[in-house]
Amino acid sequence: MKRRRYSPEQKVKIVREHFEQGMSVPDICEKYSIHPNQFYRWKKELFEGAVETFSRKQSKKFTTDKVTKLETRLKNRNEVIAELLEENIKLKKETGEI
């Protein structure tokens, strides 16, 4: 019997079918010609990956907040630099350096 290879998308579709359509594991395995152990392995991998997915979302929010704060600090720093340059030019004009 030739070994079939399933893409990650196909694996998710198969496991999702079990949950969303309420198909039994034996029916799913028969439909896609897979061994029940394989199905349970995919299911386990899906749930282990779910923790990482939810963690990434929280991490992404943290990163977004951090980027926003850094952008604000950079904007403030640029404003201070612009004021200092303006004062420097004004002083140079007053002293005749320019």
Secondary structure, 3 states (H helix, E strand, C coil): CCCCCCCHHHHHHHHHHHHHHCCCHHHHHHHHCCCHHHHHHHHHHHHHHHHHHHHHHHHHHHHHHHHHHHHHHHHHHHHHHHHHHHHHHHHHHHHCCC
